[in-house]
Amino acid sequence: MKFLLKLSYNGSNYNGWQRQDNAISIQQTIENVLNILMGKKVEVVGCGRTDTGVHALCYYAHFINDSHPEVTFVYKLNAMLPPDIAIAYCRETDEDYHARFSAKTREYKYFIHDHKDPFLINRSWFFHQPLDLDAMNRACTILMEYDDFASFCKKGADNKTTLCKIYHAQWIKEENRLVFIIRADRFLRNMVRAIVGTMVEIGLHKLDMHEFRLVIEGRDRGNSGASVPACGLYLTDVTY
């Protein structure tokens, strides 16, 4: 039988979702606890790879087991996991469900605050220079005209294609923070952080709209902006 986990996590202490040989990951941490609870080796498949330091407000994963976990399974799982990983629920799902490949859209948000705030450390990017929000939103409109985002893909990434369909991209002002919201069918490695870094250059008037188009059409990561820090990035929704 196949089971679906819905969870959230603060990624500050982890080297991303995916299990690694020489660093602690979200996947490894959850699997280690499941192995104890189940009394056997359990593999967890996640809905995507988040990078080191990236957070998830909404994340899905699946695993296979011969029988239904006991009623107190989620309670025990949460009790054994560290406080920065929380399981919302576990339920049986269709056999053809796949946490990663069944996903239709994913949504990320990136948070920027312009004032020193000790309670936002590792949760938002502190950037004190004023940004032109209107210009950045004009860039969002341009961004959605394209479907090849090689310019925002980390060099050396193992993507089979750099094509993505962006359904929504927008900057909003939320209390004392700027929030970038982007929704697409898939994302390339480091894509959102590279897009934000490039749009910050637009917000600083270092890059105009014509130059932004040239960056996208050039398909060269070296021409786009620097990747912004991971602390401000959150996976916020996944649809199936």
C-alpha beads as a LAMMPS data file, in Angstrom:
LAMMPS data file: protein, C-alpha beads

240 atoms
239 bonds

1 atom types
1 bond types

-500.0 500.0 xlo xhi
-500.0 500.0 ylo yhi
-500.0 500.0 zlo zhi

Masses

1 110.0

Atoms # bond

1 1 1 0.000 0.000 0.000
2 1 1 1.095 3.562 -0.662
3 1 1 0.819 6.326 1.929
4 1 1 0.921 10.102 1.590
5 1 1 2.611 12.390 4.091
6 1 1 1.904 16.103 4.253
7 1 1 4.580 18.017 6.146
8 1 1 6.307 21.341 6.657
9 1 1 9.833 22.203 7.688
10 1 1 12.287 24.937 8.501
11 1 1 15.245 24.129 6.276
12 1 1 17.860 26.202 8.119
13 1 1 19.628 23.192 9.652
14 1 1 19.487 20.927 6.603
15 1 1 21.275 20.499 3.307
16 1 1 17.999 20.425 1.418
17 1 1 15.431 17.673 1.018
18 1 1 17.417 14.991 -0.778
19 1 1 19.453 12.397 1.078
20 1 1 23.223 12.961 0.800
21 1 1 26.238 10.938 1.831
22 1 1 28.041 13.674 3.722
23 1 1 25.324 16.039 5.011
24 1 1 22.057 15.855 6.907
25 1 1 18.855 16.254 4.884
26 1 1 15.110 16.365 5.491
27 1 1 14.598 13.060 3.672
28 1 1 17.262 11.279 5.699
29 1 1 15.891 12.619 8.985
30 1 1 12.361 11.416 8.236
31 1 1 13.515 8.045 6.916
32 1 1 15.622 7.421 10.007
33 1 1 12.575 7.900 12.236
34 1 1 10.326 5.816 9.964
35 1 1 12.868 2.994 10.028
36 1 1 12.585 2.889 13.812
37 1 1 8.790 3.102 13.885
38 1 1 8.292 0.533 11.123
39 1 1 11.083 -1.772 12.207
40 1 1 12.415 -1.901 8.659
41 1 1 14.002 0.275 5.985
42 1 1 11.506 2.742 4.495
43 1 1 12.180 4.973 1.489
44 1 1 10.372 8.309 1.322
45 1 1 9.845 9.977 -2.067
46 1 1 9.370 13.754 -1.953
47 1 1 7.526 16.144 -4.255
48 1 1 10.754 17.927 -5.182
49 1 1 14.260 18.873 -4.177
50 1 1 14.595 21.981 -2.061
51 1 1 18.097 23.402 -1.712
52 1 1 20.139 23.893 1.449
53 1 1 18.409 26.326 3.817
54 1 1 15.137 26.479 1.852
55 1 1 11.882 26.055 3.803
56 1 1 8.579 24.349 3.030
57 1 1 5.180 25.408 4.337
58 1 1 3.540 22.674 2.277
59 1 1 5.399 19.546 1.196
60 1 1 4.197 16.086 0.144
61 1 1 5.964 12.756 0.195
62 1 1 4.962 9.123 -0.164
63 1 1 6.176 5.780 1.106
64 1 1 5.125 2.151 0.704
65 1 1 4.146 -0.157 3.547
66 1 1 2.423 -3.556 3.784
67 1 1 -0.195 -2.416 6.289
68 1 1 -1.826 0.683 7.733
69 1 1 0.266 2.457 10.376
70 1 1 -1.228 2.480 13.860
71 1 1 -3.611 5.253 14.933
72 1 1 -0.913 7.051 16.911
73 1 1 1.566 6.927 14.021
74 1 1 1.591 10.680 13.245
75 1 1 1.822 11.557 16.932
76 1 1 4.812 9.249 17.400
77 1 1 6.439 10.440 14.198
78 1 1 6.202 14.073 15.289
79 1 1 7.447 13.226 18.782
80 1 1 10.568 11.574 17.380
81 1 1 11.300 14.150 14.672
82 1 1 13.195 17.363 15.539
83 1 1 11.045 20.458 16.181
84 1 1 11.830 21.977 12.778
85 1 1 9.994 19.194 10.887
86 1 1 6.240 18.713 11.381
87 1 1 3.952 16.038 9.913
88 1 1 0.384 17.274 9.284
89 1 1 -1.116 13.908 8.347
90 1 1 -0.536 10.453 6.888
91 1 1 -3.166 8.726 4.776
92 1 1 -3.461 5.983 2.212
93 1 1 -3.328 7.151 -1.394
94 1 1 -3.803 5.665 -4.862
95 1 1 -1.195 3.212 -6.052
96 1 1 -0.482 5.324 -9.132
97 1 1 0.156 8.467 -7.051
98 1 1 3.723 9.770 -7.121
99 1 1 4.660 12.711 -4.890
100 1 1 6.958 14.175 -7.530
101 1 1 5.686 13.092 -10.933
102 1 1 1.954 13.430 -10.190
103 1 1 2.334 17.092 -9.219
104 1 1 0.735 19.537 -11.660
105 1 1 1.924 22.838 -10.190
106 1 1 4.259 24.061 -7.470
107 1 1 4.270 27.457 -5.821
108 1 1 7.185 29.232 -4.170
109 1 1 7.327 32.485 -2.243
110 1 1 10.418 34.565 -1.582
111 1 1 10.437 37.053 1.321
112 1 1 12.542 40.221 1.593
113 1 1 12.518 42.580 4.594
114 1 1 14.182 46.009 4.621
115 1 1 14.567 46.537 8.374
116 1 1 16.720 44.724 10.878
117 1 1 14.584 42.153 12.673
118 1 1 16.096 39.430 14.900
119 1 1 12.928 37.348 14.557
120 1 1 13.375 37.041 10.792
121 1 1 16.891 35.598 10.911
122 1 1 17.033 32.574 8.583
123 1 1 13.387 33.195 7.641
124 1 1 13.645 36.163 5.259
125 1 1 16.366 38.054 3.371
126 1 1 17.390 41.378 4.908
127 1 1 17.951 43.797 2.012
128 1 1 17.909 47.448 3.023
129 1 1 18.004 49.218 -0.354
130 1 1 14.663 50.467 -1.757
131 1 1 13.282 48.461 -4.693
132 1 1 10.989 49.594 -7.517
133 1 1 8.059 47.186 -7.116
134 1 1 6.292 48.394 -10.265
135 1 1 9.344 47.686 -12.405
136 1 1 9.736 44.237 -10.862
137 1 1 6.105 43.437 -11.646
138 1 1 6.591 44.550 -15.249
139 1 1 9.443 42.069 -15.367
140 1 1 7.064 39.380 -14.068
141 1 1 4.819 39.986 -17.076
142 1 1 7.799 39.556 -19.390
143 1 1 8.920 36.425 -17.559
144 1 1 5.602 34.688 -18.232
145 1 1 6.001 35.215 -21.988
146 1 1 8.823 32.664 -22.070
147 1 1 9.131 28.937 -21.451
148 1 1 12.893 28.301 -21.551
149 1 1 14.664 29.327 -18.354
150 1 1 18.199 28.072 -18.892
151 1 1 19.376 31.549 -17.875
152 1 1 18.183 30.866 -14.325
153 1 1 19.341 27.270 -13.986
154 1 1 22.373 26.356 -11.908
155 1 1 25.272 25.353 -14.127
156 1 1 25.967 21.645 -14.071
157 1 1 22.425 20.741 -12.984
158 1 1 21.122 17.439 -14.323
159 1 1 17.901 18.795 -15.844
160 1 1 16.759 16.924 -18.944
161 1 1 15.079 20.090 -20.181
162 1 1 15.070 23.759 -19.204
163 1 1 11.478 24.257 -20.352
164 1 1 8.926 25.285 -17.705
165 1 1 5.422 26.709 -17.846
166 1 1 5.012 29.651 -15.458
167 1 1 1.358 30.242 -14.577
168 1 1 1.786 33.147 -12.179
169 1 1 4.542 35.543 -11.119
170 1 1 3.989 38.628 -8.961
171 1 1 5.576 40.871 -6.354
172 1 1 3.392 42.124 -3.507
173 1 1 3.905 44.237 -0.403
174 1 1 2.900 42.314 2.718
175 1 1 3.159 44.279 5.963
176 1 1 6.869 45.178 6.186
177 1 1 8.058 42.673 3.601
178 1 1 8.164 42.232 -0.146
179 1 1 6.959 38.841 -1.335
180 1 1 7.643 37.248 -4.702
181 1 1 5.068 34.617 -5.643
182 1 1 5.699 32.225 -8.534
183 1 1 3.736 29.192 -9.677
184 1 1 4.798 26.797 -12.435
185 1 1 4.492 23.214 -13.589
186 1 1 8.116 22.594 -12.628
187 1 1 11.226 24.458 -11.498
188 1 1 14.873 24.126 -12.397
189 1 1 17.561 23.893 -9.767
190 1 1 18.198 27.328 -8.205
191 1 1 15.679 28.879 -10.627
192 1 1 13.608 30.949 -8.197
193 1 1 16.602 32.382 -6.354
194 1 1 18.233 33.342 -9.668
195 1 1 15.050 34.993 -10.916
196 1 1 14.703 36.965 -7.687
197 1 1 18.347 38.036 -7.871
198 1 1 17.822 39.294 -11.414
199 1 1 14.621 41.112 -10.503
200 1 1 16.366 42.816 -7.615
201 1 1 18.722 44.316 -10.213
202 1 1 15.637 45.552 -12.050
203 1 1 14.266 46.965 -8.803
204 1 1 17.544 48.829 -8.310
205 1 1 17.361 50.143 -11.914
206 1 1 20.565 48.322 -12.818
207 1 1 18.726 46.321 -15.480
208 1 1 15.935 47.494 -17.794
209 1 1 13.163 45.512 -19.486
210 1 1 14.969 45.134 -22.791
211 1 1 18.062 43.866 -21.019
212 1 1 15.897 41.465 -19.003
213 1 1 14.562 39.978 -22.238
214 1 1 18.121 39.578 -23.514
215 1 1 19.067 37.762 -20.311
216 1 1 16.213 35.271 -20.762
217 1 1 16.786 34.790 -24.485
218 1 1 20.539 34.400 -24.015
219 1 1 20.024 31.141 -22.065
220 1 1 23.280 31.790 -20.186
221 1 1 23.288 31.646 -16.382
222 1 1 26.324 33.907 -16.341
223 1 1 24.253 36.853 -17.618
224 1 1 21.513 36.751 -14.965
225 1 1 21.661 38.080 -11.431
226 1 1 23.290 36.425 -8.444
227 1 1 21.278 33.860 -6.505
228 1 1 19.689 35.417 -3.445
229 1 1 20.109 33.707 -0.043
230 1 1 18.118 30.520 0.546
231 1 1 16.659 31.752 3.851
232 1 1 13.900 33.749 2.139
233 1 1 12.599 30.916 -0.072
234 1 1 9.582 28.764 0.799
235 1 1 7.762 26.017 -1.065
236 1 1 4.182 27.048 -0.261
237 1 1 1.872 24.859 -2.328
238 1 1 1.751 21.773 -4.542
239 1 1 -1.292 20.780 -6.590
240 1 1 -2.133 17.357 -7.996

Bonds

1 1 1 2
2 1 2 3
3 1 3 4
4 1 4 5
5 1 5 6
6 1 6 7
7 1 7 8
8 1 8 9
9 1 9 10
10 1 10 11
11 1 11 12
12 1 12 13
13 1 13 14
14 1 14 15
15 1 15 16
16 1 16 17
17 1 17 18
18 1 18 19
19 1 19 20
20 1 20 21
21 1 21 22
22 1 22 23
23 1 23 24
24 1 24 25
25 1 25 26
26 1 26 27
27 1 27 28
28 1 28 29
29 1 29 30
30 1 30 31
31 1 31 32
32 1 32 33
33 1 33 34
34 1 34 35
35 1 35 36
36 1 36 37
37 1 37 38
38 1 38 39
39 1 39 40
40 1 40 41
41 1 41 42
42 1 42 43
43 1 43 44
44 1 44 45
45 1 45 46
46 1 46 47
47 1 47 48
48 1 48 49
49 1 49 50
50 1 50 51
51 1 51 52
52 1 52 53
53 1 53 54
54 1 54 55
55 1 55 56
56 1 56 57
57 1 57 58
58 1 58 59
59 1 59 60
60 1 60 61
61 1 61 62
62 1 62 63
63 1 63 64
64 1 64 65
65 1 65 66
66 1 66 67
67 1 67 68
68 1 68 69
69 1 69 70
70 1 70 71
71 1 71 72
72 1 72 73
73 1 73 74
74 1 74 75
75 1 75 76
76 1 76 77
77 1 77 78
78 1 78 79
79 1 79 80
80 1 80 81
81 1 81 82
82 1 82 83
83 1 83 84
84 1 84 85
85 1 85 86
86 1 86 87
87 1 87 88
88 1 88 89
89 1 89 90
90 1 90 91
91 1 91 92
92 1 92 93
93 1 93 94
94 1 94 95
95 1 95 96
96 1 96 97
97 1 97 98
98 1 98 99
99 1 99 100
100 1 100 101
101 1 101 102
102 1 102 103
103 1 103 104
104 1 104 105
105 1 105 106
106 1 106 107
107 1 107 108
108 1 108 109
109 1 109 110
110 1 110 111
111 1 111 112
112 1 112 113
113 1 113 114
114 1 114 115
115 1 115 116
116 1 116 117
117 1 117 118
118 1 118 119
119 1 119 120
120 1 120 121
121 1 121 122
122 1 122 123
123 1 123 124
124 1 124 125
125 1 125 126
126 1 126 127
127 1 127 128
128 1 128 129
129 1 129 130
130 1 130 131
131 1 131 132
132 1 132 133
133 1 133 134
134 1 134 135
135 1 135 136
136 1 136 137
137 1 137 138
138 1 138 139
139 1 139 140
140 1 140 141
141 1 141 142
142 1 142 143
143 1 143 144
144 1 144 145
145 1 145 146
146 1 146 147
147 1 147 148
148 1 148 149
149 1 149 150
150 1 150 151
151 1 151 152
152 1 152 153
153 1 153 154
154 1 154 155
155 1 155 156
156 1 156 157
157 1 157 158
158 1 158 159
159 1 159 160
160 1 160 161
161 1 161 162
162 1 162 163
163 1 163 164
164 1 164 165
165 1 165 166
166 1 166 167
167 1 167 168
168 1 168 169
169 1 169 170
170 1 170 171
171 1 171 172
172 1 172 173
173 1 173 174
174 1 174 175
175 1 175 176
176 1 176 177
177 1 177 178
178 1 178 179
179 1 179 180
180 1 180 181
181 1 181 182
182 1 182 183
183 1 183 184
184 1 184 185
185 1 185 186
186 1 186 187
187 1 187 188
188 1 188 189
189 1 189 190
190 1 190 191
191 1 191 192
192 1 192 193
193 1 193 194
194 1 194 195
195 1 195 196
196 1 196 197
197 1 197 198
198 1 198 199
199 1 199 200
200 1 200 201
201 1 201 202
202 1 202 203
203 1 203 204
204 1 204 205
205 1 205 206
206 1 206 207
207 1 207 208
208 1 208 209
209 1 209 210
210 1 210 211
211 1 211 212
212 1 212 213
213 1 213 214
214 1 214 215
215 1 215 216
216 1 216 217
217 1 217 218
218 1 218 219
219 1 219 220
220 1 220 221
221 1 221 222
222 1 222 223
223 1 223 224
224 1 224 225
225 1 225 226
226 1 226 227
227 1 227 228
228 1 228 229
229 1 229 230
230 1 230 231
231 1 231 232
232 1 232 233
233 1 233 234
234 1 234 235
235 1 235 236
236 1 236 237
237 1 237 238
238 1 238 239
239 1 239 240
